[in-house]
Amino acid sequence: MADTRISREDLVSLCDRGLVPQAGWNDRDSAGAQIQLGSCRALLLAGCEFVLDEGLTDRETWWVEITWEGFDWHEVGERATDTFYIPTAERLDARAGKDWY
C-alpha cells in the first residue's frame, strides 16, 4: 500500500518534472538518473505496487520501492522489486529545470 504522504500521481508528476534534455546533463550519472525516472514513471503508471523507503527519503529525494510481475512472475511466480529515486519538488524548484542529479 502506498504511503499517504505522497500519491502515485504526485510521484508521476515529479518524474515528469525531473526529465532534463540531454544537452543539460552535467554529471556522469545524469543519463542513469534519467533512465531510472522513465522506468519508475512507467511502472507507477502501470499501477504497480509501491512503498516509500522512509529510512532513505529526505528533503531532496523520494526513495520508492516498486514491485511488478516481470519475467520471473511468469516462470516461477516471483515478483520483481527495485528501488528508484525521485527528486522532491523542493530539489527540482532549486534547480529551476536544470540537471538535478
PEHU-V236128 format. One record per residue. PHI is phi in whole degrees, -180 to 180 (999 if undefined). PSI is psi in degrees with one decimal (999 if undefined). Layout:
PHI|PSI  PHI|PSI
This chain:
999|139.9  -72|145.9  -66|145.2  -82|-5.9  -73|-24.1  -151|138.4  -89|165.2  -57|-44.1  -63|-39.6  -66|-38.8  -64|-42.5  -62|-42.2  -61|-40.8  -66|-37.0  -60|-45.0  -62|-45.7  -66|-27.9  -81|-7.9  -72|126.5  -123|132.7  -57|145.7  -53|-36.5  -61|-19.6  -97|-0.2  -71|135.9  -135|18.2  -136|148.8  -63|-21.8  -99|4.2  -61|-42.7  -60|-45.3  -62|-39.5  -65|-38.8  -69|-41.9  -62|-42.4  -63|-41.9  -59|-43.2  -64|-42.4  -66|-44.2  -61|-46.3  -58|-47.0  -61|-44.6  -67|-39.1  -64|-44.2  -66|-27.4  -76|-6.2  87|15.2  -66|150.2  -65|143.2  -145|153.2  -140|151.7  -89|141.0  -89|97.8  -61|-30.3  -70|-26.3  -102|-29.7  -62|134.1  -142|-163.3  -68|-17.8  -108|-22.1  -144|132.9  -93|124.9  -101|119.3  -122|123.4  -96|124.8  -119|138.7  -120|135.6  -145|166.0  -94|93.2  -101|-149.3  -57|-50.8  -64|-27.1  -62|-42.1  -80|-22.1  -93|-45.4  -133|4.8  81|18.2  -107|132.2  -80|153.4  -92|146.2  -139|139.4  -148|157.9  -109|133.2  -121|152.7  -115|138.4  -127|130.0  -67|143.8  -74|164.4  -60|-38.8  -62|-42.5  -64|-43.9  -66|-41.3  -61|-41.3  -65|-30.8  -89|-12.6  49|51.3  84|-3.5  -89|172.4  -55|119.6  -90|-13.0  -77|999
